[in-house]
Amino acid sequence: MKNRSFKALVFAALALLMLHMTVHAQDVASSPQHKLVVVELFQSQGCSSCPPAEANLNAVADHPGVLALSFGVTYWDDLGWKDTFATSTYTERQWSYAHYHRRDTVWTPQMYVNGHADLVGTDRAQLEAAITQAQSDGPAIEWSGNSVSIKASSRANSAGDVWLVRYDPRTQNVAIGGGENNGRTLAQRNVVRELVHLGTWSGSERTFSLPASSASELNTAALVQVQGGGDILSASVQGGR
């Protein structure tokens, strides 16, 4: 009898343990994956209002769940100083956001958080709040050698653009020799050097080949974004964060 009672207790304990493990596994499976929040700053080295926003971008770049990107725009280039990192491609990206949000102008500094909320970016508390409130529910992104795969997802309501972003993670101290910031040295970090449209994604898995990088020191990221300048659905940095 004692042996039977002992066995019964062992079986009961094992059953409880298996139940606990099953519930825990279900909880893990149903819990949302950690999502990378993308903060994009559109600025110019010739804009005197931009350095405070850039300082805030540099600060949040240290957050493990944030991908901070600095885009130099060109419409300040004829006002005394030509931005050394600006390209028309980045200006067009800012205008895509404006058109998507039905606006008829752009400005600097301007930040977008996950392509959804936009703000000036000079208020650190406001920026931190926008990052905390940011949401995304897009497909998983997987890197393999010289390719990136956007996984299948039933949550796709519309086609998405797939962007390759290469940025310099180093802080670069840029001496400004003209314009509104003449004589200042600006600390610029996570400056975007390449922006490539890889193609579109519409819910089924797609794999894209990666073009060669223009410089070995650049980090590589992929974004999946609602077409035409909408919300960023997913983001990933090659090699992790």
CORJODA-V485239 format. One line per field, one symbol per residue. phi: phi as a letter, one per 30 degrees, with the letter a starting at -180 (. if undefined). psi: psi as a letter, one per 30 degrees, with the letter a starting at -180 (. if undefined). burial: 1 if it has 16 or more other C-alpha atoms within 10 Angstrom, else 0. Layout:
# CORJODA-V485239
phi->???
psi->???
burial->???
This chain:
# CORJODA-V485239
phi->.dddddddddddddddddddddddddddddddddcdccccccabdccdddedddddddddddddcbccbccdccdcdccjacedcdbdddddddddddddchccababdbccchicdbadjdcdddddddddddbabcddcbcahcbbccddadddcadbdcccbcbcdddcccdccaidcejcccdcbhddcbbbddlbbbjddbcbdcddddaddddcbbbcbeeijcdddaaacdiic
psi->eeeeeeeeeeeeeeeeeeeeeeeeeeeeefkklkkkkkjkkjlkfgjffeeeeeeeeeefffkfgkjkkjkklfgffghfkjkffklfeeeeeeeeeeeeghlglllklkkkjggdkkleffjeeeeeeeeefkkkhalkkkkjbhlkkjlkkffjflkkkjkkkkljflkkjjkkglafgkflkkjklhkkfkjkjfalkgelkkkkkklkkfkffklklkkkkkkggakkelkkkkfa.
burial->0000000000000000000000000000000000111111111111111111111111011000011111111111100011101110111011111110000001011111111101111101001001100111011111100001111100010001111111111000000100111000010111111110010111100111010000000111111111111111111110000
